[in-house]
Amino acid sequence: QQQQQQKTVLSRDGSKESERRDKEVRQLQQAHENVKKLVNKAAKAFAEIDYWDQIGGRVGMGDGVGPFLEGVLEEVLVRVEAEDE
């Protein structure tokens, strides 16, 4: 009977561990889906910025940088590279 109780405890612990892993996987999947949605929104926003910049006479960024969107993306890249160092 003691062995049966130990098996039950192990089974419960394993089940809880499995539930925890399943929950973690679901959270990671949800985070991935949310990031995908946000990237799609950002891509649409960047396309719209570029469109309006082109028909609006190019709102330059100064300092030799061409279109506004190019300047924004260059600034993001510079900041990301600084974080990597």
C-alpha positions, 0 to 999 in steps of 0.5 A: 500500500505504501508503494501505491501511495508513493506511485500516486504522489509521483504521478501527481507530481509528474502531472503537475510538472506536465501541466506547468510545462504545458502552461509555459508552452502555451504562454510562449506560443501566445507571446510568439503570436502577439509578437507576429501581430505587432510586427505586422502592425509595425510593417503596415505603419512603416509602409504608410509612413513611407507612402505619406513621406513620398507624396508629402515631399520627403520629410528628411531627417537631416544630416545626409539621411534621405527619406524619413523612414530610412532615418528612423530605421537607421536610428533604430539600428544604431541603438540596437548595435549600441546595446549589442556592444 
